Amino acid sequence: MPRSLHDDSIIIDGLIIAKWGPDIFRAMRAGGVTAANCTCSVWEGFPESMKAIAEWKQWFGEYDDLIIQVLDTDDIHRAKREGKTGVILGWQNAVGFGDHLPFVPVYKQLGLGVVQLTYNTATTVGSGCYESHDGGLTDFGHDLVAELNRVGIVIDLSHVGARTSADAILASKKPVAYSHCLPASLKAHPRNKSDEQLRALADKGGFVGVTVFPPFLKRGLDSSIDDYVEAIETIIDVVGEDQVGIGTDFTQGHGDEFFRYITHDKGHGRKLTEFGTVKMPRGFERIEDFPNLTAALERHQWRESRIRKVMGENWLRFLSEVWGR
């Protein structure tokens, strides 16, 4: 039987924040996901972030039939060849470094591949998108950007405040990413990015991963996979098809306690936003549904070359540029 376009393509998800464990590893395999940026720290500081990486190291041994750790893009190609999912360890906040720059290369050696500068609110690095006052990138933030550049860790700005993002884009000597975002032109929301923000990032070679998270989509909980395709096409119209990919932000397996944790400042402070019941778009409700996305892009009469690029090849090229291979 001939392989489908989905089976034949490299499929990369720029961000998943699921409830990690064997059920999700099997889901990624069922969806044909070649590699994913897997969040293992949000509000957690140094001890818990280190424990999370230690747990992943155990999983890499215990479930080596399903997952492998990604240290460079060669590992993503190996995952494709071996029919496994490559796991890129990622953080959605920089607090795991404990404001101690020498920890950055240590975590790089452990396999940390992506770090968001700040998650929703302010830290010693800069401000998040829900902070009432965005003071921009701090002096320490500038030092951190330089160190992340030096060791080759991707800088993510998805939940970062507009001014802090703009500062980081200018400060970084390597291209940076919005790993999971949507266009503000379709829905005004603190987490969505304006055309100006998207262009500023893309003009310096940056990358845009498009999220499927329904609260940020134009039709919210009434969204379908076709609404998600519309969002991808909208961003492509702004930055071009070579700098866009997928960054679903799937939260599969998590319950109310998790959403309470991520929607409060530092996990336990003031409420920042309210999602209610998160119902993923019809047709793309679970990680296992990834083949439906490729099929939807074909239904929307995308060229095969564009589908391959957006589903994974663009991410692969961007990661290689930042990581060095």
N, C-alpha and C positions, 0 to 999 in steps of 0.2 A: 504494500500500500504506500503511495507517495506521501511524504511528509507535508503537513500543512505549513502555511507561511509562519504561523505561530510557533510550531514545533521547530522549524528551521532557523528561527531568528534568535538572537541574543535578547533576552528580556530582563531589563533592569528596573527595579523599583527604587526610586531615590529616597524613600522613607516609609518604613513600616514601624508601628509602635504597638504591636500586638502583645498578647499575654504569652510570652515565650515558653516553649516547651515542645515536646514531640508532636502534639496535634497541629501546631502552627508549622513546624518543619514539614510535616506531611502535606499540609495545605499549600505551602509554597511549591512543593514538588508537583502536586496535582494541578496547580496553575501554570506550571512550566516556567517558573521564575528562575532565571539563571543566577541572578545576584540581587541583593537588597541591602540598603543602608538600614540596619536594625538598631533602633534606639535602645540603649541600655543605661541611660542616665538622663534625668530631666531636672528635678529639684535636688537630687542627691549630691552631697558633698563628697570629699575624697574617700572616706572609708567605704561608704556604700557603693560608690562608683567602682572602686577597686574590687569589691566583692562581686559585683555584677560581671566584671570581666573575668574574674576567676571562675564564676559559674559557667560562663560561655566556654571557657577553656575545657571544662569538664564535658560539656555537651559536644564539643567538637570530637572528643574521643568516643563518647558513648553513642552518638548518632552519626558516625562517620559514613554511614550508608546514605544519609540524607543531606548533610551539610558539610561544608568545608570553610575554613576561615580565609578571607580575602586579605592579602597583604599587598598585592599589586594586581595589575590587570591581567597578568599571566594566569593568576588564580581564577579569574572570571572565565577565561577561555578553558581552563582545566575543568571547572565546574560544568560548563556546557558539554565538553567531551564526555565527562563521566556521568552525566545525567543527575547531577546534584545541584543544590543551591548554594552559591557563595555568599557568605555572611560578612558584610562590612560593619564593623563595630562603630557605632556613632553615638554622639551625645547631642542633646538639645539644649545644653547650657554649658558654660565653661567653668562652673563652680567646682567641678570635680578636680580641677587643678589646685584648688585651695589657695589661689593667688600666688602660687609658687612656680615661677617659670621653669625651673629645672625639672619639674614633673612632666613637662610637655614631651621632651624626647623619650622619657621613660614610657609614657603611654603610647607613643608612636611605636616603640619597639614591641609593645604588647599587642599592637595591631589596630590601635584607634585610627580610623580613617577619615572621619567627618566630625566637626565640632561646630555647633551653633554658638554664636557669641553670647547671647542671653535669651532667656525664655520668658517672653511676655512682660517682664518688669525689670527694674533696674538692679544692676550688680556693680561691682568695682570695675567692670569692663565697659559698660554703657547701659543704654535703656532699651526696654522692650516695647512692643507695639501697644500694650495696655497701660503703660506708665503715663500719668497725667502730664508730666514734663519730661521731654526727651532732651537730655543735656548733651547728647552726642557721645562719641567714642572718648573715653578717658585717656589720660597719659598711659596708665597701665594697659588699657585696651590697645593702644598703639603698639606697646611692647609685645603684647600677646599676639596680635596680628603678625608682627614681624617674625616671631618665633614659630608660629604655625606655618607661615610661608617657608621658613628655613628648613623645617623637618619634613614638610610635605603633607600636611593635614588640610583637608578641604574646609574652608570657612563657609558656614551656612548662616544666612540672614533671614530665614523665613519668619520667625517670630520677633525679629529685632525692630526697634523703632525706626521711623523714617530717617531722622537725622543721624542716628547712630549707624544705620545702614549706609547712608550716603558717605559718611566719614570712612567707614571700613572699605567701601568700594574704592575710594581714592587712595587710602593708605596701603592697601594690599598690592604687593608686587606680582601676585598670581591672581588669576581669575577666581571669583567667588560665586556662590550659588544661592538662589532661593530654591531649596530642595523640594519644598511643597507649598505652593501658593496658588492663588486664583486671581483673575484680573478684576480690578476695581471698576472697570468700565462696564462689567456685567452686573456687579453688585457692590455697593458701598459697604465696606466692612473693615475694621481695624487690621484684620489679617490679610486683606487683599492688597495687591500692589497696583499703583497707578501706571499708566503708560510711561510717564516720565521716569518712575523708579525702574521699570523693566528695561527701558532703553539705556539708562545710566549704567546698569549692571551689564547689559549685553555689549555696550560699546567698549567695555574693557575685557571682553571675551568671556563674560560670566554665563552661568547656566541657569535655566528655569525649569524646575520640576513642577508639574501641574498636579494639584491634589484633587481627590474625588470627594473630600469631606463635605457632606451636604449642607451644613450651616453656612458655608461660604459660597455655594453655588447659587445661580440666579433664582432658581425655583425651590431652593431649600429642600425640605423633606419630600417634595413632590418630584424631585429630579429623577431622570433616567440616565442611562448610559449615553444617550444622544446629547443630553445637556452637558455631560462631561466632554464629549467630543467637541461641542461648540466652544467650550472654554479653552481647550487645547488649541483649536483653530484661531481663536481670538488672540491668544498670546503669540502664536506663529505669525499672525499678521503684523504684530508689533516688532518682534525681534528676529524673525526668520526661522526656518525649519531646522537649522543646524545647531541651535542653542536651546532646544526644548526637548524635554523628556517627561517621563512619568514619575510622580512622587505621591503615591496614593494617600499616605497617612492612615492606613488601615489600623483600626484599634481592636481587631478581632479577638474575642475571648475575654475582654475586659468588661467589668460591671460598673455599678454606680460608684463604688468606692474609688475606683481609678479616676473617673471623670471628676469627682469631687476634688481629688488630689491635684489634677493638672489644671483645674480652673480656679484655684485659690493661690494667692501670692505665696511663693516659696512652699507651696503644698498645703499650708495650714493657716495662712493669713486671710486677708480680705478677698471676697469673691470678685473675680475679674470678669467673668462672662458666664452665660447660661446656655448650655446646649440642649437641655431636655433629653428626650429619647433620640438617640442617633440612629437613624435609619438610612442605610447606604442606598445609593441610586439603583433603581430597578435595572437588572441586567448586569450589575457590577457590585454585588452585595457582599461578596466574600473573596478572599485571596484566590480561591479555587476558580473564580470566574474570569481570570485573566485572559483565557482564550476568547471570551466574549468581546473583550476590548479590541483585539486584533480584528475580529470579525466585523465589529462596528466600524472600524476605520476602513476596511474593505468596502463595506456597505455604503460609506460616505464617499466612495470612489477615490480614495487616496491612492497615489502611486505606490508600488511596492517599495521603492527606494525610500520614500518618505516614511512609510510604516516601519521599516527596519531601523531607520535612524531614530525616530521618536520612541520606539519601544525599547531601544537599548544601545544602539551604536553611538548615538550622541553622548550618552552618559559615559560610555567606554572611552571615547576620545578625551572628554573633559577630565575624567579621573586620571588618565595617563598623563595629561599635561600637568596636573597639580602634584600628583604623586611622584612623577619622574619616570614611570614605566607602567 
